[in-house]
Amino acid sequence: MLGFIGTGNMATAIIKGVISSGMLSGEEIAVFDICADKVKALADLYGVKVLADAKQIAAECDKVVLSVKPNVFPSLLGEIGSVLKEKNPLIISIAAGKTLSFIAEYLPYEARIVRVMPNINAKVGAAVSAYCGNENAAESDLAFVKELCESFGIAVNIEEKLFSIYSAIGGCSPAFAYMFIDSLARAAVKNGMPKAQALEVAAGAVMGSAKMILQSSEHPWALVDQVCSPGGTTIEGVAALQKGSFEALVGEAVEASYNKDKRL
């Protein structure tokens, strides 16, 4: 049984992905949240099992997803630590900024812990998720988490020391991409295209471009060169972006996000 303590947006997106992919059925998932309306909605929609409290999740599930706010961890783990020790489930944390050692510190035993950081695109089954495990996590534990993450996107196993930079380019970057797409669409509106149509075109172009990067073996700049005909329209736009320090600004955004994550 896969159990969720906390059923916020990310946990809900994960549950949707797991069930939609066929990895697990609703009957194989248990949930608890202090908000009764949230768990009722999940039960009605996906047929998941609703348990009475966090201790019951810890007692009945062999895999437990901690999907509460990071500041809740100390009190939550203090409350359920003894139950977790008896059951020894795989613990999966999706809390931003909380390390494997931080979680282990609040548990009264040598737990199997895997840290996962999905991004918001999990809501549409298109997340990129980073994951890593502590020394107690078995290969089978990591394999399960990889399959879990791939049910709602792609999964990348990285060293924990890289999680802060992952947060900047994997966790924060959807916001940057949304801004870029909206800027393209607004520029199209300025030149006469309806906004809804412009968003469809811009988002579709960016999605296709991302697929080109992932599926081709070519360097991004080689792909840029393929689009830029001599004296053509695209090179004019590329030159304007470079004049406005587009690449430098993206680098600054990543650096700012990275530094903030390190301070958390």
N, C-alpha and C positions, 0 to 999 in steps of 0.2 A: 504494500500500500504506500502510495506517495502522498505525504501530508503537507499542507500549507498552513503556516501560522502567519496570518495576515493575507488579505485578499484585495490589495490595492490594484492599480492599473497594470503594473508589471506582472504580478501574480496571475491576474485574470487573463492577460495576454498569453502567458505561458500555458495555463490550463487549456485555453482555446487551441493553442498550437498542438499540444500533446494529444488532445482528443481528436482534433481535425485530421492529424497525420495518421491516426490509428495506432500510435505508440501505446496508449493506454485508453481504457474506457472510463466513463464517468464513475462507474462502480469501484474502480481501482484508485480513486483519488478521494482524499478526505481534506476538509477545510475547517478552519476556525478563524473567526474575526470578531472583535468586540462589537462591530456593526452588524446587527442581525439582518438588516435589509440586504447587505452585500452577499452574505452566504446564502440567503434564500434565493436571490436572483441567480446565483451560480448553480444552485441545486435545481431550480426550475429549468434553466437553460441547458445544463450539461449532465444533470443527473448525478452530481458528485455527492459524497456522503458528508453531512454536516455533523461535526463533533462538538461537544459541550464546552471544551476549553483547551488551552495549549497543552496541559498535562495529558489529556486524552490523546491528542495528536502524537505526542512523544511516546506514549505507551502502546499505541496501536499501529504505528507506521514504521516501516523499515528504512524509509528515506524521508527526511524532514527538510522542507524548504523554509528558511527563515526569511520572511518577506515583510518585516516590520521596519519602522523607522530606526536608523542606527542608534539613536539615543535611548531606545527601548531595550537594547540588547542586554545591558547589565542586569536589569530587573527581571527580564524574561528568562535569561539563562540561569539566574539564581533560583527562579521559581521552578524550572523544569529540569535542572541539572541532574538531580538524583534519579529521576525517571529515565532520562536519556542514558545515564550510566548503566542502568539495569538492562535497557533494550539495546543499546549501542547501535543506533541507526546511522546511516550516512547522513551527515548534516551538510546542507547546501545553503550557502548564504548569498543573497543578491543585494546586500547592503553596500552602498557606495562608501568607499573610504575606510572600511573596517577590515583589517588584515586577518589572515589566518591565525596569527599569534594572539591578536586581540580577542578573537572568539574563544580560542583555546584557554585563555587566561581565566575566563569566567566559568569553565567547566571543571567538574571534580574528577575527571578521568582523561585518558588519552583518546580523544575522539577522532573519528575519521571525518575530516572537514574538506569540502571543496568550495572555493570561492568563485562566484560567477558574476559577470557584469554584462547584462544584455543592454541593448539600447531601445529607444522608444518605438522603433520600427517593428518590434515584436508584435505590436498591435495589428499589423497587417501581414504577419508571417514572414517578414523580411529583415529581421534583426541581424546584426553581427554581435556575437557574444564572446568575450574572453573568459577563460576558466583556468584554474590551477588548483592543485590539491596539496595538503600538508603531507608530512612523512608517513602518516598513518593511513592515508587513502590508498586503496589498492588500485591496480590497473582496471579491474572490473568496475570500480567506483567511477574512475575517470571516463571509462567507456560509456557508462550509463549517462553521465552528465553531458558528454558529447552528443549522444543520441537525443537527449532531452533538448539541448540547445538547437540541434539541427531540425527539430520538429517545428521551430518557428523562425528559422533563418540559417545562418552559417555559424560555425564554432571555431575558435582559434585557441589552442592551448599555448599559453605564454607564461614566462617566469613572473612571479608576483612582483618583482622589482620594476616590471614594465607596466604595471596596472595604471599608474598615474598618467603615463603618456598614452596608453590605450584609451583611458577616460577622455582625453582631449581629442584624439582623432577618431575614436569609435563611439564614445558616449555623447560628447558635445557636438560633434560635427553634423548630425542631422539638423540641428538648429541653423548651422551655417549654410547647409544645403537648401533648407527651406527658404532662407533669406535670399540666396542666389536665384532660386527658381522664381520667387515672388518679384525680384528685381527685373528679371527677364520679362515676366508677364506685364509688369507695370510699364516697361519701356514699349512693349507691343501695344498696350492700351493707348499710350501717348500717340502712337502712329496709326490708331484707328481700329485695332482688333478688340473685340469684346473680351472682358477679363476672364470669364470662364473658359473660353476657347484658348486664350493665351496661356492660361495655367496648364491646360491639357497638353498643349504643344510643348511648353517649356519643361514640364515634369517628364513627359515622355522622352524628350531629347536627352535629358539628364540621366534617366533610367537606362536608356540605350547606351549612353556613353559609359556608364558604370559597367555594364555588361561587356563592352568592348575591352575595358581595362582588365576585367577578371578573366575573360575567355580568350583573349589574344595573347600572344607572347611578345607583343611589341611594347616598347617604352612609350609612356604617355606623350612625350614630345615628338616621337615618330608619328603618332596618330595625329597630333596637332598639325604637323607638316603635311600630312596627307589631305587635310581639310583646307589648307591654305594654298590656294592657287596663286601664282605670281600676279601681282597687281589686282587681286580679287577682293571680294567683300570681307572674307573671314580674316585675312591678314590685317585689314584696317581695324577690325574689332580687337584682335589680339594686341596690336600695337597700342591701341587706346587703353586696354587693361594694363599693359606693362607701364605705360606712361603714368597711370594712376597708382602704380605700386601694388597691383592686385596680389601678386605672389607674396610680397613682403607683408601685406596686411593679413593674409591668411596665416602666414607664419607667426605673426604677432598674436593673432587670436588663439592659435594652438598653444603658444608659449604662456599666454595669460591663463588659459584654462588649466594647463599643466601645473603652473605655479600655485594656482588656487587649490587644486586637488592635493598637492603636497602639503599645504597648510592645514588641511582638514584634520 
